[in-house]
Amino acid sequence: MKTNVKRQNDRRRRKEYGRRVIFMKLYDGIKMVDSHVHIRDYKSLDFLDNYLKNYGLDKINVVSLACKDESEITQNILCALFKLKYPENVYTYGSLMYPYYPLDNKIPENYNFVDQVKTLMDIGFDGIKMLEGKPTLRKKIGVPLDSPIYDDYYSYLEEQGIHIIFHAADPETFWNKDTAPEFSFEQGWFYGDGTFPEKETIYKEIDGVLNKFPRLRVSFAHFYFLSNYLERAKAFLNEWENVSLDITPGREMYDNFSKRAPEWKNFFTKYQDRIIFGTDMEDSMFQGGPADIIDTIRRFIETGDKFNNWGFKINGLGLDKDVIDKVYYKNFESYAGKLPKKINIDRLLEECQRIKEIAIVKTDLNKYVQEIDKVVDAIKGIGIL
């Protein structure tokens, strides 16, 4: 969906970059699918509408973080609503909901993980998003990622060939107070106080998952935080043939890539079928504005330029066009399909009612009833058209 001309995009870039106007030799009209976009609440819909239409993207994938907390109870239905608005241009990856935190050894029947996946797929979701490997949520849930409590869930995903986008671990600097960035303390992402699982513990749990379910079709977000470990990234992809990595920022990834750009260019070329473009975009613009993020990643991927941004020098890879196309859209489409699945409006409305009943029963969730009603009204309005 490319509705704006190049002149409008150039003005937007100038606005976001301020006086530092950047002139780039990028491919014209190149196809791009952003595989990793977030929604926060109903107000996010306007931001996503603008993002989809105005930044040169053909499609986007909006991923749910319903797993994060009970307060994210509307995430799945919001994702589905946005997809319903743009059925040919929006993919959606749903998320598990948890009955409580931490988990114990038995999941209540009405939160059965396999049943949740079946419901999401029936509604028309294209895959599953997992944040469960982020140290904050891994600590909150309280059970290992390879716990038997997840076995039926992973087994079903493997059997059905359902793609997972999995956030596992975080940059190793977040565990050391001397190297942790300031924002990690502000966001509650400093893990060096001894209460969070270590990065290697999370990696060990992921190995446990893949050893039990080696045919899982899974992409690890943020390059699995291996951008500083070239040989380990090679070994990981060599060991698990169904695994891929996305290049969604953390910005530190591009600093690390740039320090060994020729070697990483060889890596991207060799593993060209296993690397996926994404931005982590959301309306808070925590990582940066849309033009800043997209243009920086594109310049890194498409050109051999050396340029300063994000507080460090970036050395572009200048990949071949056929490799770029795989990274930008073909690899994601190999998982999610060339076209998004259609939303089943009746099943979506049933899920909205189920979510509303939970919000009514749980006093601390009562405040979300109004937002659920707004989602239902919007769904019905689209369904009439």
C-alpha positions in Angstrom: 0.0 0.0 0.0 2.1 2.9 -1.3 -0.2 5.9 -1.4 2.3 8.8 -1.0 4.8 10.1 -3.5 8.5 10.3 -2.9 8.3 14.0 -2.3 6.0 13.5 0.7 8.3 10.8 2.2 11.4 13.1 1.7 9.6 15.9 3.6 8.8 13.4 6.4 12.5 12.3 6.6 13.6 15.9 6.8 11.2 16.5 9.6 12.4 13.5 11.6 16.1 14.0 11.0 15.8 17.8 11.6 18.6 19.7 9.9 20.6 16.5 9.2 19.0 15.7 5.8 20.3 12.4 4.5 20.4 11.6 0.8 20.4 7.9 0.1 20.7 5.7 -3.0 17.9 3.3 -2.3 15.9 1.1 -4.6 12.8 2.8 -5.9 9.5 1.0 -5.4 11.0 -1.9 -3.6 8.6 -4.3 -1.8 8.7 -4.4 1.9 6.7 -6.2 4.6 7.3 -5.1 8.2 7.1 -8.4 10.1 7.2 -6.9 13.6 4.8 -4.1 14.5 3.1 -3.5 17.9 -0.3 -2.2 19.0 -0.9 -0.9 22.5 -4.6 0.2 22.8 -7.5 1.5 20.7 -5.8 4.8 20.2 -2.9 3.0 18.4 -5.2 2.3 15.4 -4.8 5.8 14.0 -1.0 5.6 14.3 -0.9 2.2 12.6 -3.2 3.5 9.8 -0.8 6.2 9.1 2.2 3.9 9.3 0.8 1.4 6.9 -0.2 4.0 4.3 2.7 6.5 4.4 6.1 4.8 4.7 6.5 2.7 1.6 5.3 -0.6 3.1 3.3 -3.1 1.2 2.1 -5.0 4.3 2.7 -5.1 8.0 2.4 -7.7 10.7 0.8 -6.5 13.9 1.8 -8.8 16.8 0.0 -9.1 20.1 1.5 -9.0 23.5 -1.5 -10.4 25.4 0.9 -12.7 27.2 2.5 -9.7 28.9 -0.1 -9.0 31.6 -3.8 -9.2 32.2 -4.0 -5.5 31.5 -3.2 -6.4 27.8 -6.5 -8.3 27.6 -7.6 -6.4 24.4 -4.4 -6.9 22.4 -5.6 -9.9 20.4 -8.9 -8.4 19.4 -7.3 -5.1 18.6 -4.8 -6.8 16.2 -7.7 -8.6 14.5 -9.7 -5.4 14.2 -6.9 -3.6 12.4 -6.5 -6.6 10.1 -10.2 -6.5 9.4 -9.7 -2.8 8.2 -7.0 -3.8 5.8 -7.5 -7.4 5.0 -5.0 -7.5 2.1 -2.2 -5.5 3.8 -2.2 -6.7 7.4 -1.0 -9.9 9.0 -1.6 -10.6 12.7 0.2 -12.8 15.2 -1.8 -13.6 18.3 -0.6 -14.3 21.8 -1.4 -16.6 24.7 -3.3 -15.2 27.6 -2.3 -16.3 31.1 -4.7 -16.9 34.0 -2.3 -15.6 36.6 1.3 -14.9 37.4 3.4 -16.9 38.2 2.1 -20.1 36.7 1.8 -23.3 38.7 1.8 -26.8 37.4 -1.7 -26.9 36.1 -3.3 -24.5 33.6 -7.1 -23.9 34.1 -9.1 -25.6 31.3 -10.5 -22.3 30.1 -6.9 -21.1 29.5 -5.7 -24.3 27.8 -2.8 -23.2 25.5 -3.7 -25.4 22.6 -7.3 -24.3 22.7 -6.2 -20.7 22.7 -4.1 -21.3 19.5 -7.0 -23.0 17.8 -9.2 -20.1 18.6 -6.7 -17.6 17.3 -6.3 -19.6 14.1 -10.0 -19.9 13.7 -10.4 -16.2 14.0 -7.9 -15.7 11.2 -4.5 -15.0 12.9 -1.5 -15.8 10.8 0.9 -16.9 13.5 1.9 -16.6 17.2 3.9 -14.0 19.0 5.8 -15.0 22.1 7.3 -12.5 24.5 7.7 -15.2 27.2 11.5 -15.3 26.7 12.1 -11.7 27.6 13.7 -11.7 31.1 10.9 -9.6 32.7 8.1 -11.9 31.5 10.1 -15.1 32.0 10.6 -14.0 35.6 6.9 -13.1 36.0 5.6 -16.4 34.5 8.0 -18.3 36.7 8.4 -21.5 34.7 11.1 -22.4 32.1 10.4 -22.0 28.4 11.0 -25.7 27.9 8.7 -26.7 30.9 6.4 -29.7 30.2 3.5 -27.2 30.8 4.2 -25.9 27.3 4.8 -29.3 25.6 1.3 -29.8 24.1 1.3 -26.2 22.9 4.7 -26.5 21.1 3.7 -29.9 19.7 0.6 -28.4 18.2 2.4 -25.5 16.7 5.0 -27.9 15.2 2.3 -30.2 13.9 0.3 -27.4 12.3 3.4 -25.6 10.9 2.3 -22.4 12.7 5.0 -19.7 12.6 6.2 -18.2 15.9 7.9 -14.9 16.4 9.8 -15.4 19.7 11.5 -12.8 21.8 14.1 -14.7 23.9 16.7 -13.0 26.1 17.9 -9.4 25.7 21.3 -7.7 25.1 23.9 -9.0 27.5 24.7 -5.5 28.6 21.4 -5.4 30.5 22.7 -7.7 33.2 25.7 -5.5 34.1 25.1 -2.2 35.8 28.3 -0.8 34.2 27.2 -1.5 30.7 23.5 -1.3 30.9 22.1 1.7 28.9 20.2 4.3 30.8 16.8 3.4 29.2 17.2 -0.2 30.6 16.9 1.1 34.1 14.0 3.4 33.1 12.1 0.6 31.5 12.7 -2.0 34.3 15.1 -3.9 32.0 18.1 -4.0 34.1 18.6 -7.7 35.1 21.7 -7.6 37.3 20.0 -7.7 40.7 20.0 -11.5 40.9 16.2 -12.0 40.5 16.1 -12.5 36.7 17.2 -15.5 34.7 20.6 -15.1 33.1 20.8 -14.8 29.3 22.5 -18.2 29.0 19.7 -19.7 31.1 17.2 -18.5 28.6 19.3 -19.8 25.7 19.5 -23.2 27.4 15.8 -23.3 27.7 15.4 -22.4 24.0 17.7 -25.3 23.2 15.5 -27.4 25.3 12.4 -26.4 23.3 14.1 -27.0 20.0 15.5 -30.3 21.0 12.0 -31.5 21.9 10.4 -29.8 18.9 13.0 -29.5 16.1 10.5 -28.8 13.4 9.1 -25.7 15.0 8.9 -22.8 12.5 10.3 -20.0 14.6 11.9 -16.6 14.1 13.8 -15.2 17.0 13.2 -11.5 17.3 16.1 -8.9 17.5 18.5 -11.4 15.9 18.3 -13.5 19.1 20.7 -11.0 20.6 23.6 -12.6 18.8 24.7 -9.6 16.7 27.9 -9.5 18.8 28.5 -13.2 18.3 29.0 -14.0 14.6 30.3 -17.5 15.0 27.5 -18.4 17.5 24.9 -17.1 15.1 26.3 -19.3 12.4 26.3 -22.3 14.7 22.7 -21.6 15.8 21.3 -21.5 12.3 23.4 -24.5 11.2 22.0 -26.6 14.1 18.3 -25.6 13.7 17.2 -25.6 10.0 13.7 -24.3 10.7 14.9 -21.3 12.7 15.3 -17.7 11.3 16.3 -14.4 12.8 14.7 -11.0 12.4 16.7 -7.7 12.2 14.2 -5.7 14.2 16.2 -3.2 16.3 17.6 -3.0 19.3 19.9 -0.4 17.8 22.9 -2.1 19.4 22.5 -4.8 16.7 23.5 -2.3 13.9 26.5 -1.1 15.9 27.7 -4.7 16.3 27.0 -5.5 12.6 28.9 -2.4 11.5 32.0 -3.4 13.5 32.4 -6.5 11.3 30.5 -5.4 8.2 32.3 -7.6 5.6 31.9 -10.7 7.7 28.2 -9.9 8.4 27.7 -9.3 4.7 28.9 -12.8 4.0 26.6 -14.1 6.7 23.5 -12.3 5.3 24.4 -13.7 1.9 24.9 -17.2 3.1 21.8 -17.3 5.3 19.7 -15.1 3.0 16.7 -17.4 3.4 16.8 -17.1 7.2 16.8 -13.3 7.9 13.6 -11.2 8.2 13.0 -7.4 8.2 11.1 -5.8 11.0 11.0 -2.5 12.9 9.4 -3.0 16.3 7.3 0.1 15.4 4.6 1.3 17.9 2.9 4.6 18.6 5.2 5.4 21.5 8.1 5.4 18.9 10.4 4.1 21.6 13.0 3.0 19.1 12.6 6.2 16.9 10.3 7.6 14.3 9.2 5.5 11.3 11.3 7.2 8.7 14.3 7.2 10.9 14.1 3.4 11.6 13.1 2.3 8.1 15.6 4.6 6.3 18.4 3.6 8.6 17.8 -0.1 8.1 17.3 0.3 4.4 20.6 2.2 4.0 22.4 -0.4 6.0 20.9 -3.3 3.9 20.9 -1.7 0.4 24.0 0.5 0.3 27.7 0.3 1.3 27.5 3.8 2.8 29.3 4.7 6.0 27.2 7.1 8.0 26.5 8.2 11.5 23.2 7.7 13.2 21.8 6.4 16.5 25.0 7.5 18.2 27.5 5.4 16.3 28.9 4.8 12.8 27.0 2.5 10.6 28.7 0.6 7.8 26.2 -0.6 5.2 26.3 -4.1 3.8 25.2 -3.3 0.2 23.5 -6.6 -0.3 22.5 -8.0 -3.7 19.0 -7.2 -4.8 17.8 -10.9 -4.7 19.1 -11.1 -1.1 17.4 -7.9 -0.2 14.0 -9.1 -1.5 14.3 -12.2 0.6 15.0 -10.2 3.7 12.4 -7.6 3.0 9.4 -9.8 2.3 10.0 -13.3 0.7 11.3 -14.9 3.9 8.4 -13.7 6.0 5.9 -14.7 3.3 7.4 -18.2 3.3 6.1 -18.5 6.9 2.9 -16.4 6.8 1.8 -16.7 3.2 1.7 -14.3 0.4 -1.6 -13.0 1.5 -2.9 -12.6 5.1 -5.7 -15.0 6.2 -9.2 -13.7 6.3 -10.8 -12.7 9.6 -13.8 -14.7 10.6 -16.0 -11.9 12.0 -18.4 -14.2 13.8 -15.5 -16.0 15.6 -13.9 -12.7 16.4 -17.1 -11.3 17.9 -17.4 -14.5 20.0 -13.9 -13.9 21.3 -14.7 -10.3 22.1 -17.6 -11.5 24.2 -15.4 -14.0 26.0 -12.8 -11.3 26.7 -15.5 -8.9 27.9 -16.9 -11.5 30.4 -13.4 -11.9 31.8 -13.1 -8.1 32.2 -16.5 -7.9 33.9 -15.7 -10.7 36.4 -12.2 -9.4 37.4 -12.7 -6.1 39.1 -9.2 -4.7 38.1 -10.1 -5.3 34.5 -13.5 -3.6 34.5 -12.0 -0.5 33.0 -11.3 -2.4 29.7 -15.0 -3.2 29.1 -15.5 0.2 27.4 -12.6 -0.4 25.0 -13.9 -3.9 24.2 -17.3 -2.4 23.4 -15.6 0.1 21.0 -13.8 -2.8 19.3 -17.1 -4.7 18.9 -18.8 -1.6 17.4 -15.9 -1.1 15.0 -16.0 -4.7 13.9 -19.7 -4.6 13.3 -19.3 -1.4 11.4 -16.7 -2.9 9.1 -18.8 -6.1 8.7 -21.8 -4.1 7.4 -19.7 -2.5 4.6 
